[in-house]
Amino acid sequence: MRSVRATVVAAVAVVGLALGAWTVGGGDRAGAPTATPGQRLPGDTPHPSPRPDRVPDGAGPGRDGAGRDGDGRGGDGRDGDGAGGGSRGGAFGRPRADDLWQPDRMARARQPPHATAGGARSGTDRVPEPVPARQVPRPYHRNMAPVGKVFFDRPEGPTVCSGTVVRDPAHPGASNLVWTAGHCVHGGARGTWMRNIVFVPAFNDRGHPAERLADAPAAQVSSYGVWWADWSQTSDGWLRHGGTGDERGSAYDFAVLHVRPERGGASLEETVGAAIPIWFGAPSAGRISGVSAYGYPAAPPYDGARMFRCAGPPGRLAATGGAPALYRVGCTMTGGASGGGWFVSRDGVTMLVSNSAIGSTAHTWLAGPHLGRAAREVFDAVSQRFAER
């Protein structure tokens, strides 16, 4: 079978911000067969607890802020991709302070703990050579407008990841869905749900230095607005094994956010001008000639202010427990790039095939999950939940 030809996504199209016309063309759209219900979670509060071990009120997954059981259930743990089937999600109330995420608070956000993978095992390809991350040309709205930053509160304080606006078959041309990493919405087996989650597409569009962001006008930092999440959903595989060093968690380290406009109005896709389709069940690493990984790395030597990308041929990183192998690519991006999309060109259409999940201690490579049936279940659950809204 012929390989998928890699492209530099930044060259796909050029647009103007006023028109919001960044496009990726037509192509396959993800369907939405059967939804997997999510579960309601505790409501958000503007100020997270300073105690790292605090579990939000409501006793965690499966309960809302009043302690009532949610309306969903997880999967049975197996779905044909390995031990990661099913998914759980959470709704959370929007805090009263709509201006919580101002540029000064965004500037204080730090990257989440940067997970690293263990040693090589059978089925793992050789370690890739490090590929220096390159800055995405500015302004970002002309090159990769659907990519942005995800901000949220952990008990330790404001935190940051990356994410991508993705197409929603339930709302063609008007998607409000964002793809990111599971650890950007939930702490995994020993953690809890993140709070006060927002998405800022094309963050810092002009690429101002980090030291200028705290005092920069909001219009320059968040040209397309600040989009509050009212639902997040991730896989049972991440909830059961994530954050433990077990690659079974990393193999299912993906999540979907549903967001709403900061003050009503057009959808996220309409505002940004584009959304990327997801290629569920894409070929394995050996049958893809190249990928482009995007994100906002925040750990040194980066500062989280600018968008970077790495491009190269992916290899395989085997996982334990029957979980599918991850894609792995040489890349020097660090924490903060987590959740950023990995893209290929399929018949001339830019498509998302993975997201940054883990990396090496020396920051020489990144790995991301293969998006199979478990990922499709998470996506379909969120898409169908908001299909009639």
Sine and cosine of phi, psi and omega as CSV:
sin_phi,cos_phi,sin_psi,cos_psi,sin_omega,cos_omega
0.00,0.00,0.67,-0.74,-0.07,-1.00
-0.94,0.34,0.48,-0.88,-0.03,-1.00
-0.99,0.16,0.29,-0.96,0.07,-1.00
-1.00,0.08,0.80,-0.61,-0.04,-1.00
-0.98,0.20,0.78,-0.62,-0.01,-1.00
-0.97,0.24,0.52,-0.85,0.10,-0.99
-0.69,-0.73,0.39,-0.92,0.18,-0.98
-0.99,0.10,0.91,-0.42,-0.15,-0.99
-0.88,0.48,-0.50,0.87,-0.05,-1.00
-0.88,0.47,-0.34,0.94,-0.05,-1.00
-1.00,-0.03,0.01,1.00,-0.09,-1.00
-0.92,0.40,-0.69,0.72,-0.06,-1.00
-0.37,-0.93,0.36,-0.93,0.03,-1.00
-0.77,-0.64,0.67,-0.74,-0.06,-1.00
-0.64,-0.77,0.02,-1.00,0.15,-0.99
-0.92,-0.38,0.59,-0.80,-0.04,-1.00
-0.87,0.49,-0.65,0.76,-0.06,-1.00
-0.89,0.46,-0.55,0.84,-0.02,-1.00
-1.00,0.05,-0.37,0.93,-0.02,-1.00
0.85,0.53,0.70,0.72,-0.18,-0.98
-0.95,-0.31,0.41,0.91,0.04,-1.00
-0.90,0.43,0.83,-0.56,-0.09,-1.00
-0.79,-0.62,0.41,-0.91,0.11,-0.99
-0.84,-0.54,0.14,0.99,0.03,-1.00
0.99,0.16,-0.24,-0.97,-0.03,-1.00
-1.00,0.09,-0.56,-0.83,0.07,-1.00
0.87,-0.49,-0.01,-1.00,-0.06,-1.00
-0.89,0.45,0.60,-0.80,0.09,-1.00
-0.89,-0.45,0.62,-0.79,0.03,-1.00
-0.94,0.34,0.75,-0.66,0.04,-1.00
-0.99,0.15,-0.06,-1.00,-0.02,-1.00
-0.60,-0.80,0.98,0.22,-0.06,-1.00
-0.93,0.37,-0.95,0.30,-0.10,-1.00
-0.79,-0.62,0.79,-0.62,-0.05,-1.00
-0.99,0.15,0.55,-0.83,0.16,-0.99
-0.96,-0.27,0.93,-0.37,-0.09,-1.00
-0.85,0.52,0.55,-0.83,0.10,-1.00
-1.00,-0.08,-0.16,-0.99,0.01,-1.00
-0.73,-0.69,0.55,-0.83,-0.04,-1.00
-0.98,0.20,0.56,-0.83,-0.06,-1.00
-0.82,-0.57,0.11,-0.99,-0.01,-1.00
-0.86,0.51,0.47,-0.88,0.03,-1.00
-0.95,0.30,0.43,-0.90,0.00,-1.00
-0.97,0.23,0.38,-0.92,0.15,-0.99
-0.75,-0.67,0.52,-0.85,-0.03,-1.00
-0.89,0.45,-0.42,0.91,-0.09,-1.00
-0.82,-0.57,0.93,-0.38,0.00,-1.00
-0.94,0.33,0.40,-0.92,0.06,-1.00
-0.92,0.38,0.63,-0.78,0.05,-1.00
-0.98,0.22,-0.12,0.99,-0.05,-1.00
-1.00,0.07,0.87,-0.50,-0.07,-1.00
-0.88,0.48,-0.44,0.90,-0.10,-0.99
-0.99,-0.12,0.16,0.99,-0.08,-1.00
-0.97,0.23,0.74,-0.68,0.13,-0.99
-0.99,-0.13,0.75,-0.66,-0.04,-1.00
-0.84,0.54,0.45,-0.89,0.02,-1.00
-0.84,0.55,0.56,-0.83,0.01,-1.00
0.95,-0.30,0.01,1.00,0.14,-0.99
0.94,0.34,0.34,0.94,0.16,-0.99
1.00,0.01,-0.32,-0.95,-0.11,-0.99
-0.82,0.57,0.62,-0.78,0.06,-1.00
1.00,-0.09,0.01,1.00,0.00,-1.00
-0.67,-0.74,0.52,-0.85,0.04,-1.00
-1.00,-0.05,-0.11,-0.99,-0.08,-1.00
-0.88,0.47,-0.37,0.93,0.01,-1.00
-1.00,-0.05,0.03,1.00,0.01,-1.00
1.00,0.05,0.15,0.99,0.00,-1.00
-0.99,0.13,0.51,-0.86,0.06,-1.00
-0.90,0.43,0.55,-0.83,0.06,-1.00
-0.97,0.24,-0.07,-1.00,-0.10,-0.99
-0.97,-0.26,0.21,0.98,-0.08,-1.00
-0.75,-0.66,-0.02,-1.00,0.03,-1.00
-0.55,-0.83,0.37,-0.93,0.04,-1.00
-0.99,0.15,0.12,-0.99,0.04,-1.00
-0.99,0.16,-0.07,-1.00,-0.04,-1.00
-1.00,0.01,0.03,1.00,0.08,-1.00
0.99,-0.11,-0.14,0.99,0.03,-1.00
-0.67,-0.74,0.72,-0.70,-0.07,-1.00
-0.62,-0.79,0.25,0.97,-0.02,-1.00
0.99,-0.12,-0.33,0.94,0.08,-1.00
-1.00,-0.05,-0.16,0.99,-0.12,-0.99
0.81,-0.58,-0.24,-0.97,-0.09,-1.00
-0.99,0.11,0.95,0.30,-0.01,-1.00
-0.41,-0.91,0.26,0.97,-0.10,-1.00
-0.95,0.32,0.21,-0.98,-0.01,-1.00
0.98,0.22,0.14,-0.99,0.00,-1.00
-0.36,-0.93,0.31,-0.95,0.10,-0.99
-0.69,-0.73,0.52,-0.86,-0.02,-1.00
-0.69,-0.72,0.06,-1.00,-0.02,-1.00
-0.52,-0.85,0.69,-0.73,0.14,-0.99
-0.99,-0.15,0.55,-0.84,0.02,-1.00
-0.56,-0.83,0.59,-0.81,-0.01,-1.00
-0.94,0.35,0.58,-0.82,0.03,-1.00
-0.98,0.19,0.73,-0.68,-0.01,-1.00
-0.89,0.45,0.40,-0.92,-0.03,-1.00
-0.92,0.39,-0.47,0.88,-0.03,-1.00
-0.99,0.11,1.00,0.00,0.00,-1.00
-0.88,0.47,-0.39,0.92,-0.05,-1.00
-1.00,-0.09,0.37,0.93,-0.01,-1.00
-0.83,0.56,-0.72,0.69,-0.08,-1.00
-1.00,-0.07,0.97,0.23,0.11,-0.99
-1.00,-0.04,0.28,-0.96,-0.07,-1.00
-0.79,0.62,-0.59,0.80,-0.03,-1.00
-0.92,0.39,-0.61,0.79,0.01,-1.00
-0.96,0.28,-0.60,0.80,0.08,-1.00
-0.86,0.51,-0.63,0.77,-0.03,-1.00
-0.92,0.40,-0.41,0.91,0.00,-1.00
-1.00,0.07,-0.20,0.98,-0.05,-1.00
-0.91,0.41,0.64,-0.77,-0.01,-1.00
-0.89,-0.45,0.36,-0.93,-0.01,-1.00
-0.93,0.36,0.48,-0.88,0.07,-1.00
-0.95,0.32,0.22,-0.98,0.07,-1.00
-0.80,0.60,0.76,-0.65,-0.09,-1.00
-1.00,0.05,0.97,-0.23,-0.03,-1.00
-0.91,0.40,0.59,-0.80,0.05,-1.00
-0.82,-0.57,0.44,-0.90,-0.04,-1.00
-1.00,-0.04,0.35,-0.94,0.02,-1.00
-0.99,0.13,-0.36,-0.93,-0.07,-1.00
-0.96,0.28,0.14,-0.99,-0.03,-1.00
-0.95,0.32,0.47,-0.88,0.08,-1.00
-0.59,-0.81,0.11,-0.99,-0.03,-1.00
-0.81,0.58,0.72,-0.69,-0.01,-1.00
1.00,-0.09,-0.06,1.00,0.03,-1.00
-1.00,-0.08,0.75,-0.66,0.05,-1.00
-0.97,0.22,0.21,-0.98,-0.02,-1.00
-0.87,0.50,0.45,-0.89,-0.01,-1.00
-0.90,0.43,0.79,-0.62,-0.03,-1.00
-0.95,0.31,0.44,-0.90,0.11,-0.99
-0.93,0.36,0.60,-0.80,0.01,-1.00
-0.90,0.43,0.69,-0.73,0.04,-1.00
-0.92,-0.39,0.90,-0.44,0.00,-1.00
-0.86,0.50,0.77,-0.64,0.05,-1.00
-0.92,0.39,0.63,-0.78,0.00,-1.00
-0.92,-0.40,0.59,-0.81,0.04,-1.00
-0.93,0.38,0.65,-0.76,0.10,-0.99
-0.97,0.25,0.71,-0.70,0.00,-1.00
-0.84,0.54,0.59,-0.81,0.00,-1.00
-0.96,-0.27,0.43,-0.90,-0.03,1.00
-0.95,0.32,0.53,-0.85,-0.09,-1.00
-0.91,0.42,-0.49,0.87,-0.04,-1.00
-0.90,0.43,-0.29,0.96,0.04,-1.00
-1.00,-0.04,-0.15,0.99,-0.11,-0.99
-0.83,-0.56,-0.68,0.74,0.01,-1.00
-0.44,-0.90,0.87,0.49,-0.07,-1.00
-0.85,0.53,-0.58,0.82,-0.02,-1.00
-0.93,0.37,-0.24,0.97,0.02,-1.00
-1.00,0.06,0.64,-0.77,-0.01,-1.00
-0.38,-0.93,-0.22,-0.98,-0.01,-1.00
-0.94,-0.34,0.60,-0.80,0.08,-1.00
-0.96,-0.29,0.86,-0.52,0.05,-1.00
-0.95,-0.32,0.60,-0.80,0.02,-1.00
-0.34,-0.94,0.20,-0.98,0.02,-1.00
-0.95,-0.30,0.82,-0.58,0.24,-0.97
-0.98,-0.19,0.26,-0.96,0.06,-1.00
-0.82,0.57,-0.47,0.88,-0.01,-1.00
-0.98,0.19,-0.21,0.98,0.02,-1.00
0.72,-0.69,-0.10,-0.99,-0.02,-1.00
-0.87,0.49,0.68,-0.73,-0.10,-1.00
-0.68,-0.73,0.33,-0.94,-0.11,-0.99
-0.66,-0.75,0.58,-0.81,0.13,-0.99
-0.69,-0.72,-0.21,-0.98,0.09,-1.00
-0.83,-0.55,0.29,-0.96,-0.01,-1.00
-0.34,-0.94,0.10,-1.00,-0.06,-1.00
-0.64,-0.77,0.70,-0.71,0.13,-0.99
-0.94,0.33,0.82,-0.58,-0.03,-1.00
-0.86,-0.52,0.44,-0.90,-0.01,-1.00
-0.92,0.39,0.52,-0.85,0.03,-1.00
-0.84,-0.55,0.92,-0.39,-0.02,-1.00
-0.89,0.45,-0.38,0.93,0.03,-1.00
-0.97,0.24,-0.31,0.95,0.00,-1.00
-0.66,-0.75,0.95,0.31,-0.03,-1.00
-0.84,0.54,0.78,-0.62,0.01,-1.00
0.97,0.25,0.02,1.00,-0.06,-1.00
-0.61,-0.79,0.70,0.71,-0.05,-1.00
-0.95,0.33,0.57,-0.82,0.16,-0.99
-0.83,-0.56,0.51,0.86,-0.07,-1.00
-0.95,-0.30,0.62,-0.79,0.02,-1.00
-0.79,-0.62,0.75,-0.66,0.05,-1.00
-0.99,-0.11,0.70,-0.71,0.02,-1.00
-0.46,-0.89,-0.23,-0.97,0.01,-1.00
-1.00,-0.02,0.47,-0.88,0.03,-1.00
-0.87,0.48,-0.61,0.80,-0.04,-1.00
-0.96,0.28,-0.06,1.00,0.10,-0.99
-1.00,0.00,-0.09,1.00,0.06,-1.00
-0.84,-0.54,-0.34,0.94,-0.04,-1.00
-0.49,-0.87,0.58,-0.82,-0.06,-1.00
-0.98,0.21,-0.03,1.00,0.02,-1.00
1.00,0.01,-0.39,-0.92,-0.14,-0.99
-0.85,0.53,-0.54,0.84,-0.03,-1.00
-0.95,-0.32,0.18,0.98,-0.09,-1.00
-0.89,-0.46,-0.27,-0.96,0.00,-1.00
-0.60,-0.80,-0.08,-1.00,-0.08,-1.00
-0.97,0.22,0.61,-0.79,0.07,-1.00
-0.97,0.26,0.33,-0.94,-0.09,-1.00
-0.78,-0.63,0.32,-0.95,0.06,-1.00
0.81,0.59,0.74,0.67,-0.07,-1.00
-0.99,0.14,0.76,-0.65,0.10,-1.00
-0.72,-0.69,0.38,-0.93,0.07,-1.00
-0.84,-0.54,0.72,-0.69,0.01,-1.00
-0.85,-0.52,0.99,-0.14,0.00,-1.00
-0.92,0.38,0.56,-0.83,0.01,-1.00
0.76,0.65,0.70,0.72,-0.02,-1.00
-0.78,0.63,0.67,-0.74,0.05,-1.00
0.79,0.61,0.84,0.54,-0.17,-0.99
-0.76,0.65,-0.60,0.80,-0.04,-1.00
-1.00,-0.04,-0.02,1.00,0.07,-1.00
0.94,0.34,0.64,0.77,0.03,-1.00
-0.89,0.46,0.51,-0.86,0.07,-1.00
-0.86,0.51,0.47,-0.88,-0.06,-1.00
-0.84,0.54,-0.62,0.79,-0.06,-1.00
-0.92,0.38,-0.25,0.97,0.02,-1.00
-0.99,-0.12,-0.18,0.98,-0.13,-0.99
-0.94,0.34,-0.61,0.79,-0.07,-1.00
-0.87,0.50,-0.52,0.85,-0.03,-1.00
-0.96,-0.27,0.07,1.00,-0.04,-1.00
-0.97,0.24,0.51,-0.86,0.08,-1.00
-0.87,0.50,0.60,-0.80,-0.02,-1.00
-0.84,0.54,-0.55,0.83,-0.02,-1.00
-0.89,0.46,-0.44,0.90,0.03,-1.00
-1.00,0.06,-0.48,0.87,-0.01,-1.00
-0.99,0.11,-0.64,0.77,-0.04,-1.00
-0.78,-0.62,0.95,0.32,-0.07,-1.00
-0.84,0.54,-0.58,0.81,-0.02,-1.00
-0.99,-0.12,0.14,0.99,0.03,-1.00
1.00,-0.10,0.08,-1.00,0.05,-1.00
-0.93,-0.37,0.84,-0.54,-0.15,-0.99
-0.94,-0.34,0.92,-0.38,-0.03,-1.00
-0.98,0.18,0.70,-0.71,0.09,-1.00
-0.99,0.14,0.74,-0.67,0.12,-0.99
-0.94,-0.35,0.02,1.00,0.08,-1.00
-0.36,-0.93,0.67,-0.74,0.15,-0.99
-0.73,-0.68,0.52,-0.85,-0.04,-1.00
-0.56,-0.83,0.68,-0.73,0.06,-1.00
-0.68,-0.74,-0.02,-1.00,-0.12,-0.99
-1.00,0.02,0.41,-0.91,0.13,-0.99
-0.89,0.45,-0.53,0.85,0.03,-1.00
-0.85,0.52,-0.66,0.75,0.05,-1.00
-0.95,0.32,-0.67,0.74,-0.03,-1.00
-0.89,0.45,-0.54,0.84,-0.05,-1.00
-1.00,0.07,-0.58,0.81,-0.15,-0.99
-0.86,-0.52,-0.16,0.99,-0.09,-1.00
-0.91,0.41,0.57,-0.82,0.07,-1.00
0.97,0.25,0.19,0.98,-0.03,-1.00
-0.95,-0.31,-0.06,1.00,-0.10,-1.00
1.00,0.05,-0.01,1.00,0.03,-1.00
-1.00,0.05,0.85,-0.53,-0.04,-1.00
-0.90,0.44,-0.24,0.97,0.11,-0.99
-0.87,0.50,-0.56,0.83,0.08,-1.00
-0.94,0.33,-0.69,0.72,-0.01,-1.00
-0.89,0.45,-0.53,0.85,0.00,-1.00
-0.92,0.39,-0.28,0.96,0.01,-1.00
-0.83,-0.56,0.47,0.88,-0.06,-1.00
-1.00,0.05,0.95,0.30,0.03,-1.00
-0.59,-0.81,0.36,-0.93,-0.05,-1.00
-0.37,-0.93,0.33,-0.95,0.06,-1.00
-0.81,-0.59,0.70,-0.71,0.12,-0.99
-0.95,-0.32,0.61,-0.79,0.25,-0.97
-0.95,-0.30,0.80,-0.60,-0.07,-1.00
-0.87,-0.49,0.31,-0.95,0.07,-1.00
-0.80,-0.60,0.48,-0.88,0.03,-1.00
-0.85,0.52,0.49,-0.87,-0.02,-1.00
-0.87,0.49,-0.63,0.78,0.01,-1.00
-0.70,-0.71,0.66,0.75,0.02,-1.00
0.97,0.23,-0.05,-1.00,0.06,-1.00
0.97,-0.24,-0.51,-0.86,-0.11,-0.99
-0.92,0.40,0.33,-0.94,0.02,-1.00
-0.94,0.34,0.19,-0.98,0.05,-1.00
-0.87,0.49,-0.73,0.68,0.00,-1.00
-0.88,0.47,-0.68,0.73,0.02,-1.00
-0.90,0.44,-0.61,0.80,-0.01,-1.00
-0.93,0.35,-0.72,0.69,-0.02,-1.00
-0.97,0.26,-0.56,0.83,-0.01,-1.00
0.98,-0.20,-0.04,1.00,-0.02,-1.00
-0.23,-0.97,0.33,-0.95,0.16,-0.99
-0.55,-0.83,0.56,-0.83,-0.07,-1.00
-1.00,-0.06,0.77,-0.64,0.10,-0.99
-0.95,0.30,0.50,-0.87,0.02,-1.00
-0.99,-0.15,0.69,-0.72,0.07,-1.00
-0.98,-0.19,1.00,0.00,0.07,-1.00
-0.96,0.26,0.65,-0.76,-0.01,-1.00
0.95,0.31,0.50,0.87,0.05,-1.00
-0.88,0.47,0.32,-0.95,0.01,-1.00
-0.86,0.51,0.36,-0.93,0.06,-1.00
-0.93,0.36,0.16,-0.99,-0.13,-0.99
-0.83,0.56,-0.64,0.77,-0.05,-1.00
-0.92,0.39,-0.21,0.98,-0.04,-1.00
-0.93,-0.36,0.19,0.98,0.10,-1.00
-0.89,-0.46,0.83,-0.57,-0.10,-1.00
-0.98,0.19,-0.34,0.94,0.01,-1.00
-0.09,-1.00,0.47,-0.88,0.07,-1.00
-0.74,-0.68,0.36,-0.93,0.13,-0.99
-0.86,-0.51,0.88,-0.48,0.00,-1.00
-0.98,-0.21,0.76,-0.65,-0.04,-1.00
-0.88,-0.48,0.44,-0.90,0.08,-1.00
0.12,-0.99,0.02,-1.00,0.02,-1.00
-0.90,-0.43,0.99,0.14,-0.01,-1.00
-0.89,0.45,0.68,-0.74,-0.11,-0.99
-0.86,-0.51,-0.34,0.94,0.03,-1.00
-0.99,0.14,0.51,-0.86,-0.03,-1.00
-0.77,0.64,0.60,-0.80,0.17,0.99
-1.00,0.07,0.15,0.99,0.01,-1.00
-1.00,-0.06,0.21,-0.98,-0.04,-1.00
-0.77,-0.63,0.12,0.99,0.06,-1.00
0.99,0.15,-0.01,1.00,-0.08,-1.00
-1.00,0.09,-0.40,0.92,-0.14,-0.99
-0.79,-0.61,0.45,-0.89,0.00,-1.00
-1.00,0.07,0.70,-0.71,0.03,-1.00
-0.80,-0.60,0.22,-0.97,0.07,-1.00
-0.53,-0.84,0.42,-0.91,0.15,-0.99
-0.79,-0.62,0.58,-0.81,0.02,-1.00
-0.73,-0.68,0.67,-0.74,0.03,-1.00
0.12,-0.99,0.11,-0.99,0.01,-1.00
-0.97,0.26,0.72,-0.69,0.00,-1.00
-1.00,0.10,0.49,-0.87,0.17,-0.99
-0.90,-0.44,-0.08,-1.00,-0.02,-1.00
-0.97,-0.24,0.63,-0.77,0.16,-0.99
-0.85,-0.53,0.96,-0.29,-0.09,-1.00
-0.93,0.37,0.55,-0.84,0.04,-1.00
-0.92,-0.40,0.27,-0.96,-0.02,-1.00
-1.00,0.00,0.16,-0.99,0.15,-0.99
0.90,0.44,0.45,0.89,0.03,-1.00
0.98,0.21,0.11,0.99,0.03,-1.00
-0.96,0.29,0.47,-0.88,-0.02,-1.00
-0.92,0.40,0.51,-0.86,0.04,-1.00
-0.90,0.44,0.54,-0.84,0.06,-1.00
-1.00,0.03,0.40,-0.92,0.24,-0.97
-0.97,0.24,0.53,-0.85,0.08,-1.00
-0.64,-0.76,0.67,-0.74,-0.03,-1.00
-0.64,-0.77,0.57,-0.82,0.08,-1.00
-0.91,0.41,0.77,-0.64,-0.05,-1.00
-0.18,-0.98,0.65,-0.76,-0.02,-1.00
-0.99,-0.13,0.12,0.99,0.05,-1.00
-0.90,0.43,0.47,-0.88,-0.09,-1.00
-0.89,-0.46,-0.15,-0.99,0.04,-1.00
-0.81,0.59,0.59,-0.81,-0.15,-0.99
0.95,-0.32,-0.51,0.86,0.12,-0.99
-0.98,0.20,-0.19,0.98,0.02,-1.00
-0.78,0.62,0.71,-0.70,0.01,-1.00
1.00,0.00,-0.27,0.96,0.02,-1.00
-0.89,0.46,0.57,-0.82,-0.10,-1.00
-0.97,0.25,0.50,-0.86,0.16,-0.99
-0.94,-0.34,0.76,-0.65,-0.17,-0.99
-0.81,-0.58,0.53,-0.85,0.15,-0.99
-0.72,-0.69,0.18,-0.98,0.11,-0.99
-0.96,-0.27,0.83,-0.55,0.03,-1.00
-0.89,-0.45,0.94,-0.34,-0.04,-1.00
0.80,0.60,0.64,0.76,0.06,-1.00
0.99,0.10,0.03,1.00,-0.01,-1.00
-0.94,-0.34,0.78,-0.62,0.06,-1.00
-0.95,0.32,0.80,-0.60,-0.04,-1.00
-0.72,-0.70,0.52,-0.85,0.03,-1.00
-1.00,0.02,0.78,-0.62,-0.01,-1.00
-0.88,-0.48,-0.21,0.98,-0.01,-1.00
-0.21,-0.98,-0.06,-1.00,0.09,-1.00
-0.56,-0.83,0.46,-0.89,0.02,-1.00
-0.91,0.42,0.78,-0.63,-0.04,-1.00
-0.82,-0.57,-0.77,0.64,-0.02,-1.00
-0.69,-0.72,0.22,-0.97,0.03,-1.00
-0.46,-0.89,0.10,-0.99,0.01,-1.00
-0.98,0.18,0.39,-0.92,0.02,-1.00
-0.87,0.50,-0.56,0.83,-0.02,-1.00
-1.00,0.08,0.03,1.00,0.00,-1.00
0.85,0.53,0.76,0.64,0.04,-1.00
-0.94,-0.33,-0.25,0.97,0.05,-1.00
-0.47,-0.88,0.34,-0.94,0.11,-0.99
-0.83,-0.55,0.44,-0.90,0.09,-1.00
-0.73,-0.69,0.52,-0.85,0.00,-1.00
-0.61,-0.79,0.44,-0.90,-0.08,-1.00
-0.95,0.31,0.51,-0.86,0.21,-0.98
-0.97,0.24,0.76,-0.65,-0.09,-1.00
-1.00,-0.05,1.00,-0.01,0.00,-1.00
-0.98,-0.22,-0.61,-0.80,-0.10,-1.00
-0.90,0.44,-0.64,0.77,0.00,-1.00
-0.88,0.47,-0.66,0.75,0.03,-1.00
-0.91,0.41,-0.64,0.77,0.02,-1.00
-0.89,0.45,-0.62,0.79,0.01,-1.00
-0.90,0.44,-0.68,0.73,0.03,-1.00
-0.88,0.48,-0.74,0.67,-0.02,-1.00
-0.88,0.47,-0.75,0.66,-0.03,-1.00
-0.88,0.47,-0.58,0.81,0.01,-1.00
-0.87,0.49,-0.70,0.71,-0.01,-1.00
-0.95,0.31,-0.69,0.72,0.00,-1.00
-0.84,0.54,-0.73,0.68,-0.05,-1.00
-0.95,0.30,-0.53,0.85,0.02,-1.00
-0.85,0.52,-0.58,0.81,-0.07,-1.00
-0.94,-0.33,0.30,0.95,-0.08,-1.00
-0.89,0.45,-0.56,0.83,-0.08,-1.00
-0.98,-0.21,0.20,0.98,-0.06,-1.00
-0.95,-0.30,0.00,0.00,0.00,0.00
